[in-house]
Amino acid sequence: MTMKMEMTELGPMKRALKIEVAAEEVTQRFSRAYTELNRQVRIPGFRPGKAPLGILEQRYAKAVEEDVIRSLVPDFYERAVRQAGINPVVVEIPPLERVKIKKNEPFTFTATVEIKPTIELRDYKAPNPISLKPDKRTVTDEQLDRALEVLREQQARLEAAPAGTLLTEGDFAVVDLEGFLAGAPLEGTKKEGQLHKVGSKAALLGIEIDAHVTGKKEGDVIEIPQAYPASHPDTRVAGKTVQFRLVIQGVKKKTLPALDDEFAKDCGPYTTLQEIKDKLRTEMEKALKRDIDESYKDTILKRLAETHHFDLPETLVNRELDAIVRQKLQERQRGKATDPAPAATAEEINAIREEHREEANRRVKVGLVLEAIAAKENITVTQEDMNNEVNRLATELRVPVADLVKMIQAGGQDSIEELRARILADKALEFVYRNAVIQG
């Protein structure tokens, strides 16, 4: 036996593995290391590979010791974990400089391991499957009508209103706008032929024009004085009043097409309005089914979290919290259209962590339960599963598949494992869902 091992409990989720490698194994590794070294180094006065061991030991002892430790520790740590029958989350191996090794003597080191809990699985399939309340939502005629209206809006046309039509909310005005200072045109303040929807509150050159155009007609000219504060960054207008001249060049009204077979032909490869309605209903029913499936699965996840009780590995909870913090900070950045958001302070990050700790605990717990179900039911992730998920993600993120594969590979083994773990959890959840019973 080349190894002895003692395991000590350091807490519910921590174990110390004291590992002793036998002297003959240590000697063998030293011998291999010196043979390899002899092939690589050139010692003056000796042919390659023929330098005496004594000289090599004098010159390279420290480097060889480190090499031997580097090869022994992971090797025997792996064996010890298998022998102990534990499922490690994270392993702390002592730093090289703290470990001592000598030829012809046993080598001892201690690895600290945080382990995954042993999970006693509760009901998730027959004879005691999870029962779900029926979700009886259906696609209503009102929803279908609303979807048709959206299509109708998309096919709407803008047409010139009869002469003399006064602008009201929902109409469109074609306007020219120009600023004048002391009677002279102000450079950079000219807009021509701008289409403005009355009531949209959209600003033109910083001026909200809704109030000025409402009740006006084609051909009207409106003067709008605009005073600027002395602190305004544009020195030409700071502390002055600019006269804006707004000319209404045209009044347009939106006309919606009639809901008939002609409308259907304009919308795409359809010949009748009924075809469009059938297609819309099918799409809406598919989307509703996905929605119902998702809400059933959410209920299952809640139930799995409520019925299983075990200690959670702190490392996994912290990893989940790190991911949540990253996501929240990215969302904050996306909210800032142009300027980068200021870097988050340590206090802000801690606040996010505390606020989402419960959620992180829930995610880790459910993840471990689904992993245990996958192991018990022999659910695995195939290469085809991986390819399908990459294709799905690429479509969702609107990036080419090859680019997404590069991004995942750039994240190294961890990214690939993360993707595999997520697919495995989804497949285990799908298994529980298929085995659930919908009452009534």
C-alpha positions, 0 to 999 in steps of 0.5 A: 500500500503506497498511501495511508489516509486519515479523515477528520471532521472539521465541521458539517461541510469540512474534512481534513484528509491527512495523507501519508505517501510510502517511502518507496513511492517517494524514492521512486518519484525522486529517481524518475525526476533525476533521470528526467533532469539528467536528460535535460541539463548539460554538465561540463565534463560529462556526456548528456545523461551521464552526470553523477547523481551527487552533482545533480543533487548538489545543484538541483535538489530544491527544484527537484523536491518542488517537482516531486511535491507538485506531482505527488500532491494532486495525484494522492489527493485524488486517490484519497478523495476516492478512498474517502468516498466524498464529493468535494466542492473545493480543495485547499492544498498546502502551499509548496513552501510549507511542505517538506519532503525527503528521499527514502522517507514517507511524505505527509501532507494535509488537504482541507476539503469542503464537501457536498452534503449527502442528500436524502431525496424526498418525494419527486416521483411515483409513488409520491410524485409532486402534485400541481394545481391545474393552470387553466389559462387559455388564449382568449378572443380578446387577446387575439383581437389585441394581437390583430390590432398590433398588426394593423398598427404596423400596416397603418399608413400616414396620409395627408389630412384635408386642408384646414385640419386642426392638429389633435393628439395622435395626428402627425405634424411635418415641421421645420424649426429654426432658432434666431438670435438678434434676428440672425439664424443661429448655426446648428439650430435648423431642423427641416421636415421633421415628423412629430406625433402630437401628444408624444412629448418628444422634444425637438432641439430641446423644446417640447412642441406639443403645446405649441402645435395642438389646434394649429393647421398646415401653413401656421408659423409659431414663434417660441421664445426660449430663455437660457440661463447664464450658466448654459454651456453654449456661450453663444446663448448663455443668459440670452433669449433665442426666438425659435420659428416653428413652421407647420409644413403638413398635417397627416393622419394615420389610417388603419387598414380594414381587417379583411383578406386584402389586409392578410395578403399585405401581412405576408404569405396569407390569402385570407384573414382567417389564416392570419387569425389561425397562425396568430392563435397557434403562436400565442398558444405555443407561447402560453404553453411555454409560460404554463410549463415555466410556472409549473417548474417554478412551483416544483423548484419551490417544493424541492427547496421546501422539502429538503433540509441540509447544510449548504457548502459556503463556497457554493453560496459565495460563488452564487452571490458573486454571480448575482453581484456581477449580474446586478452591476451589469444591469446597472451599467446597461441602465446608463445609456452612455456614461459608464456607471461609477464603480460600486463601493465595497458597501454597495457590493456587501448590500447586494450580497446581503439582500440576495443571500436567501436567493443564493441559498435557494439556488444552491440548495435546488441545484444540489437536489437536482444534481442528486436526482440526476445521479439517482436517475442516471441522467447525463449530458450528451454532446448533442445536449451541449450543441443544442443548448449552444444553438439555443443560446446563440439564437437568444443572444443573436450571436453566431454559434462560432462566436459563442463557442469561442466565448465559452472556450475562452472561459476555460474548463470552468465555463464548459462545466458550468454549461454542463451543470446547467443542462443537467439541472434542466434535464433533472427538472424536466424529469421531475415535471414529467413525473408530477401529477396535475390534479383535476 
